[in-house]
Amino acid sequence: MGRVFGFISLMLAMAAGIYIYSKQIQSTSGVAGGSSPKAAIDVTAVRADLMTIAQAERGYFALEGKYASLDELISSRSIAVARERLPYSYEVETSGSGFRVIATRHGAEAEGIPSEFSVDENMQFASRQ
Protein backbone atom coordinates (compact mmCIF):
# COMPACT_ATOMS: atom_id res chain seq x y z
CA MET A 1 0.00 0.00 0.00
CA GLY A 2 2.88 2.35 0.79
CA ARG A 3 4.37 1.90 -2.70
CA VAL A 4 1.04 2.72 -4.36
CA PHE A 5 0.72 5.88 -2.26
CA GLY A 6 4.30 6.85 -3.15
CA PHE A 7 3.67 6.27 -6.85
CA ILE A 8 0.46 8.36 -6.80
CA SER A 9 2.31 11.14 -4.95
CA LEU A 10 5.06 11.08 -7.57
CA MET A 11 2.51 11.32 -10.41
CA LEU A 12 0.74 14.26 -8.75
CA ALA A 13 4.06 16.09 -8.23
CA MET A 14 5.03 15.51 -11.87
CA ALA A 15 1.62 16.75 -13.08
CA ALA A 16 1.98 19.92 -10.99
CA GLY A 17 5.49 20.48 -12.36
CA ILE A 18 4.37 20.04 -15.96
CA TYR A 19 1.46 22.44 -15.41
CA ILE A 20 3.73 25.13 -13.93
CA TYR A 21 6.28 24.62 -16.72
CA SER A 22 3.62 24.97 -19.45
CA LYS A 23 2.28 28.20 -17.91
CA GLN A 24 5.81 29.60 -17.71
CA ILE A 25 6.49 28.77 -21.38
CA GLN A 26 3.24 30.47 -22.43
CA SER A 27 4.09 33.63 -20.52
CA THR A 28 7.62 33.90 -21.91
CA SER A 29 6.70 33.24 -25.55
CA GLY A 30 5.28 36.78 -25.85
CA VAL A 31 8.62 38.27 -24.77
CA ALA A 32 10.41 36.85 -27.80
CA GLY A 33 7.97 38.51 -30.16
CA GLY A 34 4.60 36.93 -30.59
CA SER A 35 2.60 33.91 -29.77
CA SER A 36 3.77 31.67 -32.60
CA PRO A 37 7.19 30.05 -32.84
CA LYS A 38 7.63 31.45 -36.38
CA ALA A 39 7.07 35.00 -35.10
CA ALA A 40 9.64 34.46 -32.35
CA ILE A 41 12.14 33.16 -34.90
CA ASP A 42 11.50 36.11 -37.24
CA VAL A 43 11.98 38.64 -34.44
CA THR A 44 15.17 36.94 -33.27
CA ALA A 45 16.55 36.93 -36.84
CA VAL A 46 15.72 40.63 -37.30
CA ARG A 47 17.43 41.51 -34.02
CA ALA A 48 20.51 39.54 -35.13
CA ASP A 49 20.52 41.42 -38.47
CA LEU A 50 20.30 44.76 -36.65
CA MET A 51 23.22 43.80 -34.44
CA THR A 52 25.25 42.77 -37.51
CA ILE A 53 24.53 46.07 -39.27
CA ALA A 54 25.36 48.05 -36.11
CA GLN A 55 28.68 46.24 -35.70
CA ALA A 56 29.48 46.93 -39.36
CA GLU A 57 28.71 50.62 -38.76
CA ARG A 58 31.13 50.69 -35.85
CA GLY A 59 33.81 48.98 -37.92
CA TYR A 60 33.23 51.34 -40.86
CA PHE A 61 33.54 54.32 -38.52
CA ALA A 62 36.82 52.96 -37.14
CA LEU A 63 38.26 52.67 -40.66
CA GLU A 64 36.74 55.67 -42.44
CA GLY A 65 36.01 58.13 -39.62
CA LYS A 66 32.33 58.47 -40.57
CA TYR A 67 29.15 56.44 -40.46
CA ALA A 68 27.83 54.91 -43.68
CA SER A 69 24.43 54.45 -45.25
CA LEU A 70 23.08 50.94 -45.70
CA ASP A 71 23.93 51.09 -49.41
CA GLU A 72 27.54 52.03 -48.63
CA LEU A 73 27.85 49.16 -46.16
CA ILE A 74 26.53 46.70 -48.71
CA SER A 75 28.64 48.02 -51.60
CA SER A 76 31.82 48.05 -49.47
CA ARG A 77 31.08 44.44 -48.49
CA SER A 78 31.07 45.37 -44.82
CA ILE A 79 27.91 43.33 -44.41
CA ALA A 80 26.23 40.46 -46.20
CA VAL A 81 22.75 41.27 -44.89
CA ALA A 82 19.92 41.88 -47.35
CA ARG A 83 17.96 45.13 -47.29
CA GLU A 84 14.97 43.26 -45.90
CA ARG A 85 13.89 40.14 -44.09
CA LEU A 86 10.19 39.83 -44.71
CA PRO A 87 8.06 41.28 -43.23
CA TYR A 88 10.76 43.77 -42.07
CA SER A 89 12.90 46.15 -44.11
CA TYR A 90 16.05 47.87 -42.87
CA GLU A 91 17.34 51.44 -43.04
CA VAL A 92 20.17 53.37 -41.42
CA GLU A 93 19.95 56.95 -40.13
CA THR A 94 23.35 58.56 -39.65
CA SER A 95 24.62 61.78 -38.12
CA GLY A 96 28.06 63.10 -37.34
CA SER A 97 27.94 61.68 -33.83
CA GLY A 98 26.02 58.43 -34.23
CA PHE A 99 23.68 56.16 -36.12
CA ARG A 100 20.45 54.28 -35.73
CA VAL A 101 19.61 51.07 -37.59
CA ILE A 102 15.85 50.61 -37.98
CA ALA A 103 13.80 47.56 -38.95
CA THR A 104 10.23 48.44 -39.91
CA ARG A 105 7.51 45.80 -40.31
CA HIS A 106 5.29 46.02 -43.37
CA GLY A 107 1.98 44.31 -43.79
CA ALA A 108 -0.74 43.27 -41.40
CA GLU A 109 -0.53 44.14 -37.74
CA ALA A 110 0.19 41.23 -35.46
CA GLU A 111 -0.52 41.19 -31.76
CA GLY A 112 2.58 41.14 -29.60
CA ILE A 113 5.00 41.73 -32.47
CA PRO A 114 6.65 45.16 -32.60
CA SER A 115 6.18 47.22 -35.75
CA GLU A 116 9.67 48.70 -35.43
CA PHE A 117 12.99 47.70 -33.90
CA SER A 118 16.05 49.89 -33.72
CA VAL A 119 19.58 49.80 -32.38
CA ASP A 120 21.89 52.79 -31.93
CA GLU A 121 25.65 53.40 -31.76
CA ASN A 122 25.63 52.32 -28.10
CA MET A 123 24.15 48.96 -29.14
CA GLN A 124 20.93 49.74 -27.27
CA PHE A 125 17.80 48.08 -28.65
CA ALA A 126 14.41 49.75 -28.72
CA SER A 127 11.07 48.56 -30.06
CA ARG A 128 7.75 50.16 -30.80
CA GLN A 129 4.35 48.53 -31.20
TACORPE-V987458 format. One record per residue. N is the residue number from 0. RES is the residue in three letters. SS is DSSP state (a for helix, b for strand, c for the rest). PSI is psi as a letter, one per 40 degrees, with the letter a starting at -180 (none if undefined). OMEGA is omega in degrees with one decimal (999 if undefined). Layout:
BEGIN
[[N,RES,SS,PSI,OMEGA] [N,RES,SS,PSI,OMEGA]]
END
This chain:
BEGIN
[[0,MET,c,d,-179.6] [1,GLY,a,d,178.9] [2,ARG,a,d,178.5] [3,VAL,a,d,178.1] [4,PHE,a,d,177.7] [5,GLY,a,d,178.8] [6,PHE,a,d,178.0] [7,ILE,a,d,177.2] [8,SER,a,d,178.3] [9,LEU,a,d,179.8] [10,MET,a,d,178.2] [11,LEU,a,d,178.5] [12,ALA,a,d,178.5] [13,MET,a,d,178.5] [14,ALA,a,d,178.2] [15,ALA,a,d,178.4] [16,GLY,a,d,179.0] [17,ILE,a,d,178.6] [18,TYR,a,d,179.5] [19,ILE,a,d,179.2] [20,TYR,a,d,-178.8] [21,SER,a,d,177.1] [22,LYS,a,d,179.2] [23,GLN,a,d,178.4] [24,ILE,a,d,179.4] [25,GLN,a,d,-178.2] [26,SER,a,d,-179.3] [27,THR,a,e,-179.3] [28,SER,a,d,177.8] [29,GLY,c,d,-179.6] [30,VAL,c,d,-177.5] [31,ALA,c,e,174.9] [32,GLY,c,f,173.8] [33,GLY,c,i,-175.9] [34,SER,c,e,-179.4] [35,SER,c,i,177.6] [36,PRO,a,d,179.0] [37,LYS,a,d,178.6] [38,ALA,a,d,178.6] [39,ALA,a,d,178.2] [40,ILE,a,d,178.8] [41,ASP,a,d,-179.0] [42,VAL,a,d,178.6] [43,THR,a,d,179.1] [44,ALA,a,d,178.9] [45,VAL,a,d,178.4] [46,ARG,a,d,177.0] [47,ALA,a,d,176.8] [48,ASP,a,d,178.8] [49,LEU,a,d,179.4] [50,MET,a,d,178.1] [51,THR,a,d,179.4] [52,ILE,a,d,-180.0] [53,ALA,a,d,177.9] [54,GLN,a,d,177.0] [55,ALA,a,d,176.3] [56,GLU,a,d,179.9] [57,ARG,a,d,177.2] [58,GLY,a,d,178.3] [59,TYR,a,d,178.7] [60,PHE,a,d,179.6] [61,ALA,a,d,-179.2] [62,LEU,a,d,-171.6] [63,GLU,a,e,180.0] [64,GLY,c,e,177.4] [65,LYS,c,i,176.3] [66,TYR,c,i,-173.5] [67,ALA,c,i,172.1] [68,SER,c,i,178.7] [69,LEU,a,d,178.0] [70,ASP,a,d,178.7] [71,GLU,a,d,178.1] [72,LEU,a,d,179.8] [73,ILE,a,d,-177.2] [74,SER,a,d,178.0] [75,SER,c,e,-179.5] [76,ARG,c,f,175.1] [77,SER,c,d,177.5] [78,ILE,c,i,175.7] [79,ALA,c,f,-179.5] [80,VAL,c,h,177.4] [81,ALA,c,i,-179.8] [82,ARG,c,e,178.8] [83,GLU,b,i,170.9] [84,ARG,b,h,-172.0] [85,LEU,c,h,7.2] [86,PRO,c,e,-178.7] [87,TYR,b,i,170.5] [88,SER,b,i,-173.1] [89,TYR,b,i,171.5] [90,GLU,b,i,-179.8] [91,VAL,b,h,172.8] [92,GLU,b,h,-178.5] [93,THR,b,i,171.6] [94,SER,c,i,-179.6] [95,GLY,c,d,-174.7] [96,SER,c,e,-179.5] [97,GLY,c,a,179.6] [98,PHE,b,i,173.7] [99,ARG,b,h,177.1] [100,VAL,b,h,-173.3] [101,ILE,b,h,172.0] [102,ALA,b,h,-178.6] [103,THR,b,h,-180.0] [104,ARG,b,h,177.0] [105,HIS,c,i,177.9] [106,GLY,c,a,-174.4] [107,ALA,c,i,175.7] [108,GLU,c,i,177.8] [109,ALA,c,h,-177.1] [110,GLU,c,h,176.6] [111,GLY,c,e,-179.6] [112,ILE,c,h,-179.0] [113,PRO,c,i,177.8] [114,SER,c,e,-179.5] [115,GLU,b,h,171.6] [116,PHE,b,i,172.8] [117,SER,b,i,174.8] [118,VAL,b,i,-177.2] [119,ASP,b,a,-176.3] [120,GLU,c,e,177.4] [121,ASN,c,e,-179.3] [122,MET,c,f,177.6] [123,GLN,c,h,179.0] [124,PHE,b,i,172.6] [125,ALA,b,i,176.1] [126,SER,b,i,-178.7] [127,ARG,b,h,-179.7] [128,GLN,c,none,999]]
END
